[in-house]
Amino acid sequence: MYIKKKKINLYDNYYFSPISINYFYAFIKLVLEKDLLDLWHICAEEQISYYKFAVKYSKYLDITSNKIISKKKKTGLLPKFTKLSCMKAVKQHKFYPQSLNNLFRDLTNG
């Protein structure tokens, strides 16, 4: 796989809960099939920093991560963790948070 020689600076203290479009689609399909008109939160199993995500994904792809540089974000008043609870989807419909490996598989296989 061709990787440009440019370095990538990513925050290691700013987090997100990544999900794939396939995971999102599966939930939308469930909502429409079962007529579940309500407020729902779906999420990944874990929150991860942008930096750690890139390093783990590069490892998954078996490419070097030495061009991925850790950077600190001045957070100010922004919350460090902003993950909402996904328990309603789990308890009511057994729709579990997406794992990173599942996400990586979706990203790689499209």
C-alpha positions as a LaTeX table, in Angstrom:
\begin{tabular}{lrrr}
\hline
Residue & $x$ (\AA) & $y$ (\AA) & $z$ (\AA) \\
\hline
Met1 & 0.00 & 0.00 & 0.00 \\
Tyr2 & 1.36 & 3.42 & $-0.97$ \\
Ile3 & 1.57 & 5.91 & 1.87 \\
Lys4 & 2.67 & 9.50 & 1.32 \\
Lys5 & 5.73 & 10.61 & 3.23 \\
Lys6 & 3.85 & 13.45 & 4.87 \\
Lys7 & 3.40 & 13.32 & 8.64 \\
Ile8 & $-0.07$ & 13.35 & 10.17 \\
Asn9 & $-0.63$ & 15.24 & 13.43 \\
Leu10 & $-3.56$ & 13.89 & 15.47 \\
Tyr11 & $-4.83$ & 14.71 & 18.93 \\
Asp12 & $-4.16$ & 12.17 & 21.66 \\
Asn13 & $-6.36$ & 13.95 & 24.20 \\
Tyr14 & $-9.47$ & 14.47 & 22.04 \\
Tyr15 & $-11.84$ & 11.52 & 21.80 \\
Phe16 & $-14.60$ & 10.16 & 19.62 \\
Ser17 & $-16.73$ & 7.03 & 19.39 \\
Pro18 & $-16.36$ & 5.89 & 15.78 \\
Ile19 & $-18.90$ & 3.71 & 13.99 \\
Ser20 & $-19.06$ & 2.57 & 10.38 \\
Ile21 & $-21.72$ & 3.45 & 7.85 \\
Asn22 & $-22.62$ & $-0.27$ & 7.73 \\
Tyr23 & $-23.32$ & $-0.27$ & 11.48 \\
Phe24 & $-25.37$ & 2.93 & 11.14 \\
Tyr25 & $-27.30$ & 1.45 & 8.21 \\
Ala26 & $-28.07$ & $-1.72$ & 10.18 \\
Phe27 & $-29.60$ & 0.36 & 12.96 \\
Ile28 & $-31.61$ & 2.57 & 10.61 \\
Lys29 & $-32.94$ & $-0.58$ & 8.95 \\
Leu30 & $-33.98$ & $-1.93$ & 12.38 \\
Val31 & $-35.70$ & 1.36 & 13.23 \\
Leu32 & $-37.65$ & 1.38 & 9.98 \\
Glu33 & $-38.59$ & $-2.32$ & 10.05 \\
Lys34 & $-39.85$ & $-2.17$ & 13.64 \\
Asp35 & $-41.26$ & 1.36 & 13.47 \\
Leu36 & $-39.09$ & 2.51 & 16.39 \\
Leu37 & $-39.73$ & 6.22 & 16.17 \\
Asp38 & $-37.87$ & 7.56 & 19.19 \\
Leu39 & $-34.58$ & 9.17 & 20.17 \\
Trp40 & $-31.72$ & 6.65 & 19.86 \\
His41 & $-27.98$ & 6.72 & 20.53 \\
Ile42 & $-25.71$ & 4.19 & 18.91 \\
Cys43 & $-21.98$ & 4.08 & 19.52 \\
Ala44 & $-18.71$ & 2.21 & 19.48 \\
Glu45 & $-17.61$ & $-0.03$ & 22.33 \\
Glu46 & $-15.03$ & 2.50 & 23.38 \\
Gln47 & $-14.05$ & 6.09 & 23.06 \\
Ile48 & $-10.64$ & 6.48 & 21.53 \\
Ser49 & $-8.38$ & 9.41 & 20.74 \\
Tyr50 & $-7.88$ & 10.37 & 17.12 \\
Tyr51 & $-4.19$ & 9.51 & 17.49 \\
Lys52 & $-4.76$ & 6.05 & 19.00 \\
Phe53 & $-7.42$ & 5.30 & 16.39 \\
Ala54 & $-5.00$ & 6.07 & 13.55 \\
Val55 & $-2.24$ & 3.99 & 15.15 \\
Lys56 & $-4.55$ & 1.01 & 15.73 \\
Tyr57 & $-5.99$ & 1.24 & 12.22 \\
Ser58 & $-2.53$ & 1.40 & 10.66 \\
Lys59 & $-1.58$ & $-1.68$ & 12.71 \\
Tyr60 & $-4.75$ & $-3.42$ & 11.49 \\
Leu61 & $-3.74$ & $-2.59$ & 7.90 \\
Asp62 & $-0.19$ & $-3.76$ & 8.64 \\
Ile63 & 1.37 & $-0.44$ & 7.66 \\
Thr64 & 3.83 & 1.67 & 9.59 \\
Ser65 & 2.50 & 4.29 & 11.97 \\
Asn66 & 5.75 & 6.23 & 12.40 \\
Lys67 & 4.33 & 9.15 & 10.38 \\
Ile68 & 1.42 & 9.55 & 12.81 \\
Ile69 & 2.39 & 12.19 & 15.37 \\
Ser70 & 0.71 & 12.65 & 18.73 \\
Lys71 & $-0.49$ & 16.19 & 19.42 \\
Lys72 & $-2.21$ & 17.79 & 22.42 \\
Lys73 & $-5.39$ & 19.78 & 21.92 \\
Lys74 & $-6.06$ & 22.70 & 24.21 \\
Thr75 & $-9.41$ & 21.54 & 25.45 \\
Gly76 & $-10.54$ & 24.64 & 27.33 \\
Leu77 & $-14.18$ & 24.15 & 28.23 \\
Leu78 & $-14.76$ & 21.24 & 25.84 \\
Pro79 & $-15.50$ & 17.96 & 27.61 \\
Lys80 & $-12.84$ & 15.29 & 27.19 \\
Phe81 & $-15.38$ & 12.48 & 26.90 \\
Thr82 & $-18.76$ & 13.03 & 25.29 \\
Lys83 & $-20.09$ & 9.52 & 24.75 \\
Leu84 & $-23.83$ & 9.16 & 25.25 \\
Ser85 & $-25.31$ & 5.98 & 26.62 \\
Cys86 & $-26.21$ & 3.27 & 24.12 \\
Met87 & $-27.93$ & 1.07 & 26.69 \\
Lys88 & $-31.44$ & 1.72 & 25.39 \\
Ala89 & $-30.60$ & 0.10 & 22.02 \\
Val90 & $-28.85$ & $-2.77$ & 23.81 \\
Lys91 & $-31.58$ & $-3.45$ & 26.36 \\
Gln92 & $-34.57$ & $-3.07$ & 24.05 \\
His93 & $-33.21$ & $-4.54$ & 20.80 \\
Lys94 & $-29.89$ & $-6.25$ & 21.58 \\
Phe95 & $-28.12$ & $-3.78$ & 19.28 \\
Tyr96 & $-24.65$ & $-3.76$ & 20.82 \\
Pro97 & $-21.96$ & $-1.07$ & 20.41 \\
Gln98 & $-19.60$ & $-1.64$ & 17.50 \\
Ser99 & $-16.11$ & $-2.96$ & 18.23 \\
Leu100 & $-13.03$ & $-1.39$ & 16.68 \\
Asn101 & $-12.20$ & $-4.63$ & 14.87 \\
Asn102 & $-15.67$ & $-4.68$ & 13.34 \\
Leu103 & $-15.29$ & $-1.03$ & 12.34 \\
Phe104 & $-11.86$ & $-1.68$ & 10.79 \\
Arg105 & $-13.28$ & $-4.64$ & 8.88 \\
Asp106 & $-16.11$ & $-2.43$ & 7.54 \\
Leu107 & $-13.68$ & 0.34 & 6.58 \\
Thr108 & $-11.36$ & $-2.07$ & 4.81 \\
Asn109 & $-13.95$ & $-4.17$ & 3.00 \\
Gly110 & $-16.35$ & $-1.36$ & 2.24 \\
\hline
\end{tabular}
